[in-house]
Amino acid sequence: MRYQTFFKEAKKKNITNIQIAEVTKMNSQVSFINGQMEDYSDSTNVSYEIKAEYNGKTVKTNSNYLGVEILDNLLLKINLTDTNYQNTYLETRKNNSIKKKPNISIVDIMDRLKQLNSIKENYREIKTLQVSFSNQYEKRRIINSNGVDIATDNNLYTFYTEAVADRNNSPVSYNCQMIETLRKNINFEEIVEDTIEKAILSLNKEKLDSKKYNIILSNSVAGEILSHLIDMISMINIRNNMSCLNNKLNQKVFSDKLTIVEDPLNKKYPGYSIFDNEGTYTNKKILVERGILKEYLYNNQEATLKNRKSTGNGYGTIDTRNMYIPIGNKNLVNLFSTMKDGLYITNFMGSSNTSIDTSTGSISIQVFGFVLQDGKIQNSFEPAVLTTTIFELFNNLEEIGTDLEFVDTTAGSPSIYVKNISIAA
Amino acid sequence: MLIVFCYNKNGDDMNKELLEELLTLALSTGADFAEIYYENRKRNNFNVTSSKLDNISSNISRGVGVRIFKDKEYFYSSSNIITPNYLRKMIRNLVKNIKDKSNKKVKLNSIENKSQLVKIPHHKFDNAMKKQILLEVDDKIRKTYKEVTQVAVSFLENSREFVVANSEGKYVKSNSCHTRYVCQVYTEKKGVKEKEFYSFGRSMGYEFLDEIDIIEKSLSTAKIAVEKLYAQDFKGGELPVVIAPGFGAVIFHEACGHGLEATSVAPKTSVFSNLKGRKIASDKVTLIDDGTIPGEWGSSVIDDEGETTKKNILIEKGILKNYLVDRFNESSMRQRRNGCGRRQSYNYAPTSRMSNTYLAPGNDTFEDMIKSIKLGVYCERMSGGSVNPATGDFNFAVDTAILIKDGKLTDRIKGITLIGNSLEVLKNVEMVSSDLVLSDGYCGSKSGMIHVTIGQPTIKISKILVGGK
């Protein structure tokens, strides 16, 4: 069903003020294991986040097509839900459209990806080398029954590699992922070399004692942990008292060495976004400044309930784009030499929703990495459990590195040096 | 114009001819196999939070996935733009990846209907009643426990209709219907915050309410959330553990279930590759994956490749008997596919996945297990976990636990994670009781997030690394 027909059908049911975020996603992905192509896939999807009003009450729904049944679903929500708010709609905008057709083909890079396997031939301990590459394109368009029609788009490249090394039937693995807005910024060969070398280094494992350690979290581990801050400062969870940062606004919650910003307008970072899915313009904002919590995140619904403006974080639910810890003064080698002895944590695993619990702030994760002695990487350590809280982790922050990397469009971090964290082994 | 679920006034299938044309096109450059999958899906989640129906989150979607194989390579394309012309264009782009020729014409069999009977479909159960039940639970919990700061209770509804047609003539339609109750209770005392979670999900409609006492289960969840406020930190170490029946089986799901899926066995990236027929676990371990159990969360009549689901014995008395094998991997594995090709949606190509995976009951008793331990941990409720199949390293979080001292259950402890290696832990299963319980959950892997059941009786593991603070 076309937009105008949809708006007309809605009007017949007394549904008005419709605003739709049309999100078009195109993706091409290929992966190789030991030089043999494992799979190739591509997809094109158009989805709709629909917001509408009936008798002064606003509701939202999601679909990937427009039809009468979608309007019936909106009516179900209007009749049953108790959270009553009237939303603000975009009245006038300078409309724009994106005409250019994206080219997301990855065919031209297949041979280069396949050839990466030759690097492995120099290392007899490497049993498996997996490489995956994907190109994702996203276009977001906001259309409403008041005539607004605006659009923005984003293009990303993701490279992932994992090397499995084995000696005496005791396999170990090391992986690395890089996300970039320009393909030329990914040095495939260098990443594979580094991943292979780290996998081989991991073969020499030592068992740790259970005690408190000084640790360096790699940029990817720190970024993954930071991404959980979104749920902690989402106004939905704050309003419902489901966050460990409830009632902490303008209070000192973390070390004064920690500042966290969100900068969706930085084109060099993967989450570039000039407006959110509700059409609210985004801006650079400081979420945590020298340890003080400065901002909760609002979408239009939460903002209306609090009689204030949205912070431009309405992406279906509340989310961020380009949230990160600004870089410090020391590169990774200098971080190592500053810490001298401790653990360099390069990867972690855990349960998706409980290992980092955003309602209590507790963290309990399986960690992997290397032992550092006198500032130098020695052996890897046998998998261990790191147990802390988000408060302890960010209050014990000692130094921040310069190697800022993003884990996805939402969050990123440089490596960070943290003192005195419990490790069980 | 939609291509499937399109019937004329006489009920005749209007799609077959188009599907045959598209599958023939998909084989035109020499693919060995082609398949088209269509689905129409509806999801509604009724969420009561802060004692009101705060939100009904929903998604209505439909789309098509096409895959082709050639030797050991496969290619997949998906979209929700499902006009015949777009599908032709999509398939033409896909087949460019294969540089051969074929004149093979695909003829489909008559469509088979393999649908599941749903007694009370989601739309037939009064929506106001759903809201009333959830509000009643919320009220009972808040009146019973003063430490409760928030209650979030939900009904989750997920239903789909789907069609699979392939170049071997298979043409089948089916459906799935999942309904789940979820309860989360948040508590706080003197600045300490805790949370407890409970869920009950079935592969059926609202008739699932006949199988659960929602109020009783929710109050017991709240009771644990309160007790956790008084739990002590625990210094970890390598210890014996007893794991309660039900969701504790996440240990088998993570420790070996994923490593037995063809998706990691076939490319030899699993620690269990080439171990069929070998002893990999203690005699106490018999592990079964059974997608046929009526009403279970991971059950279905057919899998997402159109194959009838099966009961597969994976490990029998410690011996590795079978892998989970999908259509693509069966030739390289030299084992026939066994009804486990699953996917989250049309956006994912199906691959071998678990369905209802459980450890068969044994003869030991809970009392004997506790008595046999001088210092250890009783893991009462488990949370999720994860595994790297290439190394066998796995972890899972323990939601609630009790310290075992001198053969007795003592204090409640918190902040526990168990970690280990698959090949080691399977050999350390020392005792297995007869009290098998199955639990519902979700599993994320290569073909997306799918419904799975995991189950086990109470077990004792002689040693495993218990992480604490």
Boltz contact constraints between the chains, C-beta under 6 A:
constraints:
  - contact:
      token1: [A, 33]
      token2: [B, 267]
      max_distance: 6.0
  - contact:
      token1: [A, 37]
      token2: [B, 73]
      max_distance: 6.0
  - contact:
      token1: [A, 39]
      token2: [B, 74]
      max_distance: 6.0
  - contact:
      token1: [A, 40]
      token2: [B, 75]
      max_distance: 6.0
  - contact:
      token1: [A, 41]
      token2: [B, 76]
      max_distance: 6.0
  - contact:
      token1: [A, 42]
      token2: [B, 77]
      max_distance: 6.0
  - contact:
      token1: [A, 43]
      token2: [B, 78]
      max_distance: 6.0
  - contact:
      token1: [A, 43]
      token2: [B, 347]
      max_distance: 6.0
  - contact:
      token1: [A, 44]
      token2: [B, 79]
      max_distance: 6.0
  - contact:
      token1: [A, 45]
      token2: [B, 80]
      max_distance: 6.0
  - contact:
      token1: [A, 61]
      token2: [B, 58]
      max_distance: 6.0
  - contact:
      token1: [A, 62]
      token2: [B, 59]
      max_distance: 6.0
  - contact:
      token1: [A, 63]
      token2: [B, 60]
      max_distance: 6.0
  - contact:
      token1: [A, 64]
      token2: [B, 61]
      max_distance: 6.0
  - contact:
      token1: [A, 64]
      token2: [B, 80]
      max_distance: 6.0
  - contact:
      token1: [A, 73]
      token2: [B, 58]
      max_distance: 6.0
  - contact:
      token1: [A, 77]
      token2: [B, 56]
      max_distance: 6.0
  - contact:
      token1: [A, 80]
      token2: [B, 53]
      max_distance: 6.0
  - contact:
      token1: [A, 80]
      token2: [B, 127]
      max_distance: 6.0
  - contact:
      token1: [A, 80]
      token2: [B, 131]
      max_distance: 6.0
  - contact:
      token1: [A, 81]
      token2: [B, 53]
      max_distance: 6.0
  - contact:
      token1: [A, 82]
      token2: [B, 52]
      max_distance: 6.0
  - contact:
      token1: [A, 82]
      token2: [B, 53]
      max_distance: 6.0
  - contact:
      token1: [A, 83]
      token2: [B, 54]
      max_distance: 6.0
  - contact:
      token1: [A, 128]
      token2: [B, 269]
      max_distance: 6.0
  - contact:
      token1: [A, 164]
      token2: [B, 390]
      max_distance: 6.0
  - contact:
      token1: [A, 171]
      token2: [B, 391]
      max_distance: 6.0
  - contact:
      token1: [A, 172]
      token2: [B, 391]
      max_distance: 6.0
  - contact:
      token1: [A, 173]
      token2: [B, 390]
      max_distance: 6.0
  - contact:
      token1: [A, 173]
      token2: [B, 391]
      max_distance: 6.0
  - contact:
      token1: [A, 210]
      token2: [B, 236]
      max_distance: 6.0
  - contact:
      token1: [A, 210]
      token2: [B, 237]
      max_distance: 6.0
  - contact:
      token1: [A, 240]
      token2: [B, 49]
      max_distance: 6.0
  - contact:
      token1: [A, 240]
      token2: [B, 50]
      max_distance: 6.0
  - contact:
      token1: [A, 240]
      token2: [B, 150]
      max_distance: 6.0
  - contact:
      token1: [A, 241]
      token2: [B, 149]
      max_distance: 6.0
  - contact:
      token1: [A, 241]
      token2: [B, 150]
      max_distance: 6.0
  - contact:
      token1: [A, 242]
      token2: [B, 150]
      max_distance: 6.0
  - contact:
      token1: [A, 349]
      token2: [B, 386]
      max_distance: 6.0
  - contact:
      token1: [A, 349]
      token2: [B, 395]
      max_distance: 6.0
  - contact:
      token1: [A, 351]
      token2: [B, 383]
      max_distance: 6.0
  - contact:
      token1: [A, 351]
      token2: [B, 384]
      max_distance: 6.0
  - contact:
      token1: [A, 351]
      token2: [B, 385]
      max_distance: 6.0
  - contact:
      token1: [A, 351]
      token2: [B, 397]
      max_distance: 6.0
  - contact:
      token1: [A, 354]
      token2: [B, 383]
      max_distance: 6.0
  - contact:
      token1: [A, 354]
      token2: [B, 397]
      max_distance: 6.0
  - contact:
      token1: [A, 355]
      token2: [B, 397]
      max_distance: 6.0
  - contact:
      token1: [A, 359]
      token2: [B, 195]
      max_distance: 6.0
  - contact:
      token1: [A, 360]
      token2: [B, 193]
      max_distance: 6.0
  - contact:
      token1: [A, 364]
      token2: [B, 415]
      max_distance: 6.0
  - contact:
      token1: [A, 364]
      token2: [B, 417]
      max_distance: 6.0
  - contact:
      token1: [A, 366]
      token2: [B, 395]
      max_distance: 6.0
  - contact:
      token1: [A, 366]
      token2: [B, 419]
      max_distance: 6.0
  - contact:
      token1: [A, 383]
      token2: [B, 393]
      max_distance: 6.0
  - contact:
      token1: [A, 383]
      token2: [B, 419]
      max_distance: 6.0
  - contact:
      token1: [A, 385]
      token2: [B, 417]
      max_distance: 6.0
  - contact:
      token1: [A, 385]
      token2: [B, 419]
      max_distance: 6.0
  - contact:
      token1: [A, 385]
      token2: [B, 467]
      max_distance: 6.0
  - contact:
      token1: [A, 387]
      token2: [B, 415]
      max_distance: 6.0
  - contact:
      token1: [A, 387]
      token2: [B, 469]
      max_distance: 6.0
  - contact:
      token1: [A, 422]
      token2: [B, 469]
      max_distance: 6.0
  - contact:
      token1: [A, 424]
      token2: [B, 236]
      max_distance: 6.0
  - contact:
      token1: [A, 424]
      token2: [B, 467]
      max_distance: 6.0
  - contact:
      token1: [A, 424]
      token2: [B, 468]
      max_distance: 6.0
